[in-house]
């Protein structure tokens, strides 16, 4: 039975916003056909190419007007009929409060709040990611049409690699795997911008503009006195090529993102926003990026004020504009660009280059096509915000992401008919805000875990147990007494934004304060083994719970969004079969000895450095990447691999490389596109559900080499696919394997090579060998 008649909560902040701000319901746009003074401008003629229109517009601006457009709060230009524009809006997992471009103070007062990204990622379902971002894009356009948006550029997704488990913003990302993160980026961008799932089908304006951030090698907030504002990330060419850059490459080349955000930190001595190699040569020239590049907020000012990279404010302005950045989140370019021009450090043409990119994106959004009501997205109204379809999607996303980490003796699901009383204990049991995670907006409706569980078991006894998630004070005796009187106990523990968020990295991997002591005491006193639920973005060392026989089941629910508590209750009582898998490694507490500032992915035996992520880490884990249980048992058969031997025929012009460990390899770039395309082959995997419940199940295909060490990944993800199977049903899944991509690796110079020897395709213990012969 699905829970019904649940009580919903909203935030008091709605009232505050309504009192403080009253705005027009007219969406802002340029080129009003009823205005005779502007309708004849060439930049308003939709029949002309956007490049020509942008050039015309920029040519009409004075220097002061030009400078006013280089910051996120772009000023209006009344004489040309151009309204102000706000570049900064957020839509990480739903249209959000953060950023001044969106207001929830008119007809639309809330938006669908999907699970935080790290939990959505655990579904390993690219089509679901696409549908989520598609829904977010429609809700964003509805807010614009209602006059509640002054911009349609959204600074999401966050596609940095979840490199260190302490990172406070790891929750915003799809996890630690570059291939998976890249696929998430592509799905998100296509959905938000109004493209099809497979891409390449945008015929008219963009629905909204996506911005992949934070470019690049950004994954530290503040550790041991080193903040993100001054951190200089030393990254090898090898790690840059196979870990940090691939998600951004996918975002641009496949997703066709219209925005990139450059990060605060430096990489190998150069601030990201002043690095022409990254912004111009890599993103634009190599990847074909066609959009705008924004700085993170105040990232330009810190180049002079905090990092000392630029000697003067004007030098900082010159550095970023010459590198290829276009718009400054902040006011630094507004304040110092004129002086840079006057000092002859900056030419007008370099300003024009940035403005061309900025106005081109606004035109691609249809904001210079006249009144939007009669255009492609003009009919998206308030009824498409918080629609039943979107709320069901938010619920499905939470259902499919929640990960079952332990289920001793089949404790879960609990019986709805035999459970007469239920104790719900923990600081996250009745928390509203914790469910949402950071960068959230006002949810359509919200149910706490306690309320969702009460809808199943009438006699439910709540007890917080801790004064807060920090749990500096715990009421252990009271919690034990409550536990003793109930048939079953559900402990809802974990983290919240007092422990991990933007600007705040964790110091430890264990549960805060006295949470562990509370859990152990309650589990020992309870009549039956207890259920432990963790709400968190980052991984937690719960080795004690994993090994405690009194803790029968463990569920990780991330920050599951507006419908997450309902999904959690459905799983606990068997109305949904969990199938999520961890998108990141769960490390033991001892990992905190590793400096967060060490960017190396690969281990170093001589110093005892263990490496990072499942691809390279050589050390103990609490749970591995890709781990997740189900109420069903699934079996796999790797079959119909069309080849088991691949010959790399060396020509006289190819460079055969003899590695340190005497393994021969060839550069993928020298094998050629034709060879790489011709040698792709299908792999089919049969999956069967042997359980009594239907289930949605992600299948992960990995590759590994027999030869290990010398910087090779222990294994790496080739692909993933989520399949829905009824009880007893079997299905066949097909993956396309590209040897040049999936059976290659990056060498120390950052170049892709294919090495001779035996490689294996791996799925859940099943292996298939493929020999590469040079």
C-alpha angles and dihedrals in degrees: 000000000000115000113259137190095026120175115245131209134202132190124266087223089082090070092048093053092048092053095047102045136040117176140174119275089219112104112233116249143153133230098045105195090212091060108086093194095062109025093081096056112115090228087065095054107103091195091069122083113267091239091058092045092050092049090052093050095048091049090060096056127099118228091256091051091048093052091048089063096055095080132069092253096058112194124236119257101210097181089063095039092246116145124212116276132210113209094185117085129132132220107159096147100350135351103300143207093235114098126037096250096086130055127189094199105102137050089325114058102165144020137209110280108209123194117288108271097255090061095044087052090058089070090066085211113136093183091056090050088053093050091050094053091043089056091047090051092052092048089049091052090048090055090051092049089051091055093250097115130066093186141029099203111107122195099223155143108054103211102171114132115260088235100158124037092221095061109123093212097047086103089068093058135074091243139260106317117094096207093049092044090051092051090049089052092052093048093047096047095047093048097046095044093049100252125137121264091258093043137223097086105104104125102165134018124336114264088221135335122256123206121201112217154232104013107220150010091328116150110124130086106176124334127170093335096317113114129194089248094066103021115127107203111208105206127177120231087244095055093042091053100046104028118019103035106039096079091053092046090053091045091056104033099039105018094041091216114196094211142045127185119210116219134241098242131082122241115212091342100314124101109242093233091053097045110109090183091063101034103036110017099036106029100032106025102033102029098032096237111186109184144063130303118216128191120234109255111296091351089132095053093052091057085074105017100046110012098038089216091130118049095213137018088251091055089054090053091049093047095055098042093047090047091056106263114142112187133028120219095218134030103279096105090046089055103040111024095086091054090049089055093045090051088052091238092118131041125216089238090065090054090047091053090058093044091051090057093046098049091042090060092047088051092048086056089058093245092131095048099088128253107005096210092085096041134095097281097028094105095059101111140173090279088072092058115087087000118171088249092056094045091052088050090053089051093048091049091055092045092051096044103048110104126216105215101174135011110168115193091354093287090163134096097049117217114257092203100043099043103090097169135021131194115207110195133175145072093268095049096094102020119128102186097046092066092063105052121202128321091034130148131213104296124231089238135339135211124187121225089250092055092047092051091046088059088064102038117036094197098061119151116203123204124168095206092191132057088231140334087283085063097197086153122039129187094213098159092052092047092049091052092051091048093051091058098052133081091224137011128213114192114200107195139140136095141320138183092295086068105035133015142108107318093017126086121183122253095203139029096215124090114280123264117327097345093112092049090050093050095049093047094048093045091051093051099043122104092233135020109288132236115237118202120190123201108193143122098216128047121273128209101238096158088136091060094042089058100037112103089203089064103071102176138021126195126187111206102172108204095316102193132230096328097033097105091055090050090049093052091047090055094046091052098039103253088120132033111224117232108161121129128205114264091198140041117260107221130197121253091259089072089079087079087073110090112245087218093065103099097185114124096191124075124247113211096193094060098031092244103158101205126230140272127009091289095066112002114120106191144077120302134200090210129354130233109274094024118141138134132216139199085247130062115231128197128199136206120192105212147154097036101168097213141021100186131053122192119207104200109206117218124204091258095053122100113230108206121209107203127212090266094048096255113144118226141173129213112255089218090062094050089067136222094274092055092047093049094045093052098053111117138184124248119197124202124191114213125190130191107218094178133097095243132067112246145183108231131188115217115205122199118199136182128212138173127233089225110071133185130041091091097308117143115251084228136329137209116259098178146321137216132185118219131188113219130180120219108294093005124134130198139181121233123196125209125186111224118203108195091200089058107026103033096042132083138202118258128213091274092057093253125133114244136178115220129206118244139064121324125184133214107214133195120168095327095320112117134191120191124223120185121212114204126193 
